[in-house]
Amino acid sequence: MRVLLIDNNPEMVNALTLTIKTPWHEANIACADNETKGIEAVKADYPDIVILNIDLPGLAAFVILKRIREFSDVPIIILTTKDSELDKVRCLEGGADDYIVKPFSTLDFLARVNVVLRRAGRLNPDREDRHPLIAGDLTINLGTREVSLSGRSVHLTPTEYKLLYLLVGSGGRVVSHEALRQKVWGTAEYVDPGTLRRHIVQLRKKLGDTGRTPRLVLNERAVGYRFVK
């Protein structure tokens, strides 16, 4: 599991790191100490969950949420000292998955993180490490996000990885263009269909699935794509 903490308080970061690693020993925890670094980290690292400190100076939390939601559906939990119903409503309507007021108990925090991860379909990292996703000669290590094809390592960008994960995880069923745009970029409305096609082309190249008749990632005309083992 990859966790991104957007917080400029080292003591809070250390406390959250210890708390998260208690049940999730293999969790990979990154930290960004301002809004700009946080948004860039979401784009580059594709975390499983973001813990966002609303008390950061600068941009309002709902603006940060809006920017992240423009390209990602990553689960986001807000941490704040502001026990304000208005702030809570604005954050939840802006795309936050939960809103936790400080101080909070360790058990309550972990329970909320677990609920958000489960609701978002993010698997437990320990189970992921033991059970890679295998489709024919393709293996996806869900814990480390490492992909290999016939024993050869395949380097994918975060977007390519998510596309592959969604297609392989569909069990051979077609995943619609709209569903792929929604799940990968967090929206289907503002993502040009050409963007999806370009990423599929790059994914096919890296999988060696080129030529006039692809054998792994198939196009169902005017519907979507499906992965064939």
Phi, psi and omega in degrees: 000136178250125182242134175247122175259119175257096189199137180257013179256105183303323180295318179293320179299315179297317181296316180294322179299313179296320181296313183293323183284350178296307177272333183245081188299327184269008183299137176261112187249123177247158182226140173234132187262009173206172187296316183298313179297323180296314180296318179295324180293324177297318180294320188273323191256346180049065180291161176279334180203147178242131173253113188248123177277111182290343183276005176300143175288156177106230184298143174293149186300321182293336175288318177299315179301316181299318181294318179293320182291347177289339183223355185213147175252022180305137177299137182230127174248129179270134170247134184200157171267356185271099179273064184245128180297322180296314179298319180298313180297317181297320180290316180294319177290335180278356175122000178290147179268338176200163185221112184244127180268132176276146357283155180222160180276153179300315182296319179296316180299312181295323179296319180292319177299316181298318179297315181295317179297317180294318180296327181275356179078020177274120186285157175298129185298326180294319177293323180296320182296324183279334186234082177295158177272120185239130177224099184063237180274000183262134178232131178241115175277105187291337180284320183255352183063028176272136181240136176224148180230115184055038179083356180263129180292136179240117180272120180241149171288163178306321180292317179296320179298315182294320176301313181297316180301316181294319182290314180294320181290350181280355176067034179089355179278155179287134174252123186294157176305315182297317180296320179295316179296320181294314185284327182276317184253358178082000178202147175254340188287321189253010179258120180298132177306330179295330178297316177297315180300318181296320179291324177295319178300315180294321178298315179300318180301315183291335178270001183070022184263056184255180181104179184285339181232090178301147182250345182254304181257105185261145179263122172262103190311128177066008180240298183173210181228155174218153181257132180248129180293000000 
